[in-house]
Amino acid sequence: MAVFPPCGAAERKARAVVPALPVPPDTHTGERPKTVARAAERDRFAHPRLKGASPVVIVRSFSDIEGTDRHVKSRSGTWESKRIVLARERAGFSLHETTVYAGTETYMWYAHHIEAVLCVEGESELTNEETGEKHWLTPGTMYLLDGHERHTLRPRTDSRYICVFNPPMTGREDHDENGTYPLLTEAEGADTA
């Protein structure tokens, strides 16, 4: 069932008088909208990557990106990140596998991004620098930085994380002197390979 944003009486009336014509099915759900007006409304909210194009399935492995510009090693030497989905894919988020090295300390503050992190290997201590709270991260533990919290990560062992960022990273980011990633934008027409 289609969900429409709230609209006024004039918009509802305009929708009601559009004749019911056959329209192609939605490329994602296979559902066939009942009217051209509903198809137009659906397409208005379509993902920008899909407008005017056939859907594309991107398949890529972390081993595919080793040694490429998607494989970023920090200037600090405390971590490396394999950035498998970036802003150029226009998915609305970026997805990374980040390894943080044992015995290091990384101070971070994502002033421009929200990050969700899932520990998949290793053990680390996470300190919320805003409150002083400490958390122990082990495989299967997730943390979410949705308030731009300043935090420090101290891995006891080499630790691997799956990280999701919004807005998406371009792939060129590294922490600055404040532990922040700059807010970079992807140039129009960038390659999606």
N, C-alpha and C positions, 0 to 999 in steps of 0.2 A: 504494500500500500504506500502511495506517495505521501510525503509529509511536506506541506507548503508553509512558508512563513506567514505570519499574520498579515492580513490585508484588509483594506477598506471595502465598503459596499460596492463602489464602482468597479474595483478589480474583480470582486466575486461575480458581479453581473457580466462583465466582459468575458470571464471564463465560461460562464453558463451559455453564452450565445455562440460560442465557437462550435461549428458543426463537427460531429464525430467522424473523423476520417481515419483510415488505417495508417498506422505509423510503425516504423521498425522497432523491434524490441530493444530494451536497454542492453548495452554491451556487457554489463557486469552481472545483472541479475537474470537476464533473459525475459523479464516481465515486459509485456506489451502495454504501454499506457493506453487508456481508453480514448483519449482525444489528442489532437495536435497541440492544443493548449497545454495539456499535461506534459507532453513530450518536450515542448519548449521550456516549460518550467523546470523539468528535470535537467535538461541540458544547461540551463542557466547556472546550476550549481555543480556541474561536472568539474572534475579535477582539471586544472589548466593543462596538464600534460596530455590529457585525453581529448581536449576540444579539437575537433577537426581532424583527428587522427585515429587510427586503429589502436586499441590497447596494446601495450608492449609489456612483455614479461622479461624482467631483468634477472638473470641468474649469474651469480658471481661467488667465488669462494675466497676466504681469507688468503689461501695460498696463491690465488691469482694475482693479488695486489702486493705481495711481498716485493720490496725493492722498487716499487713504482712511486709516483708522487702521492698516492693514497696511503703510503706507509710512512708515517711521520715519527721521527725520533726527537724528543724534546731537547732543547738547548741545555736544560738543567741536567740531563742525563739520568733522570729519575724514572722515566716512563717512555714507552713507545705505543703508537696507536695505529691500527689498521682500520681505515675509514672506508667501509664497504658501501654505504649509501651516503651521498652528499647532496648539497643544495642543487647541483646540476641535474640530478634525477627528478627534481621538482615533486618530491613525495611529501614535503611539508615537515620533514624531520631528517636527522642524520643518524646513522647507526655505526658504531665503532666497536672494535675489540681492543681494549687497552690493557697492556701489561705494565704493572708498577713493580719496580725492583725492590727486593728484600733489603732492609737496613737503610732505606732512604726516607726522606720526609718531603712531602709535596703539599705546599699551601695553595689553595685554590679559592677563587671567588668568581662565580659566573654571574657577573653583573648584568649581562645581556641575554642570558640563556637559562632555560629550565633544563635540568638533566635528571634522568632516571638511570640508575646503575644497578646491575645485577652481578654479584660475585659468582664466578663459575669455577674458580680455582684459587687456592691460597688462603692466607689469613692476614688480616690487617686491622689496625685500630683507626677508627674514624672519629675525629674530634670536631664537634660543632663549635666553632670559635665564637659564635654569638652567645652561646649559653654555657660553654664549658663541658657540655655532656660528651661522654665517650661511648662509642658503640663498637662491638667486636663484629667484624665482617668475616663470614665463612661461606663456602659454596651454598647457594640457594638464598642468601640474604640480599635484599634489595634496599636501596635508599633513594629517596627522591628529594631533590633540591629545587623546590618550587617557590621558595621565598628569597632566592639569591643569597643563601647563607654562605658565609665564609667558613671554610672547613680545611682540615689538614688530614692527610692520609699517611699512615706509618705502617707499611707492610712488614710483617714478621718473616714472611716467605714471599718469593716472587708470586704475585697475585694477578689474576686475569679477570677482567670485567667486560660485560657487554653494556655499552652506554648508548642512550638515546638522547639527542639534543633537539630542542626547539627554541628559537629558529634553527634551521639546519646549518651545519658547518660547511665551509667551502672546501676544506681539506688543507688549507694553508695555515691554520691557526696554531699558535703555541702560546703558553702563558706569558704574560708580560710581568713587569716588576711587582704588580699588585696581585698576581695570581689569576688575572682575568684573561679570557679570550677576547680579542677585539671582535666587534660586530662587522664582519666582512660580508659582501654580497657577491653573488656569482654573476659574471658578465653574461649578457644575453647571448643566446646561441652557443653556449659552451657545450662541448662534447659530452655525451652521456655514457661513453664507453668505460 
